[in-house]
Amino acid sequence: MSTAALSGASWQTEDFDVPAYLEAIGLAGTPVPSSVAPDLDLLTELHDAHVRTLPFGNVDVLLGRHPGVEPRNVQQQLVVKGRGGYCFEHSQLFAAALEHHGYTFRRALGRVRGLDSPRTHMSVVVTLDGVDWLCDPGFGFSITRPIELRDGATQGEGDRQFRIERWGDHGDSVWALTRNGALEHVHDDLPVHPVDVTMGHHMTSKWPESKFRSNLMVMRHLDHGHVTLTQSTRTERHPGQPTVSQEISVAEVVDGVRELGIRLGDDDAAALARKVSELRAAASD
């Protein structure tokens, strides 16, 4: 058996147009390894620009139109079509940019909100000068910059306090990321293969009990704060101010999705409006 087969290293990163991605997030002029060594400053800049530009969203999952999470599809969804996406797309694209810039990194799979959840979250761990840094570009309301992957490490972001903790899970160790004391997700140190991402996406997008099939979730970090849209509410979080959540109309939901950076043609907007109406009706039954 070949080394490539053993390592599961065929991530098809050649299918990503990293220069186009960098242009999309406003970093077309970032240096490449031939001109500067990859460092924490550049990593932070990439992470912040990514989460403030590319929205988290499950619109195409809800509409039954998701093309899959193969790299060629991810590039089209996030960069070319501007359709937004979730962790399996965001983290693959971010990892391709890290490879382009010469970083040493590994992909990680984890469980959302609890140890009894399936491994359906993907993040990236970067190693710099012997120190590991967790990057989480595809979680919606997570960190906007890397956090050191060390037991007890903390990072403040506005009103949010993130913390890394080493937890036990039936004799094994996992890394937990908490926000203001509440668990965001845990990830383990097991190798990740492309097929794991395909399976995770399949469960997230096809499993009847998946929250991504029964709820609209669109989020983005903006300069003034963070906005979350569901099928019925808009929630805004601004540092130093109370969180504001209000019920909105179907038309306002569609307008809000567009406002957060997900491109919708007229047919898509109409289909989303119908789906949002169905979700609202189901919730009221």
Disulfide bonds with the S-S distance in Angstrom:
none
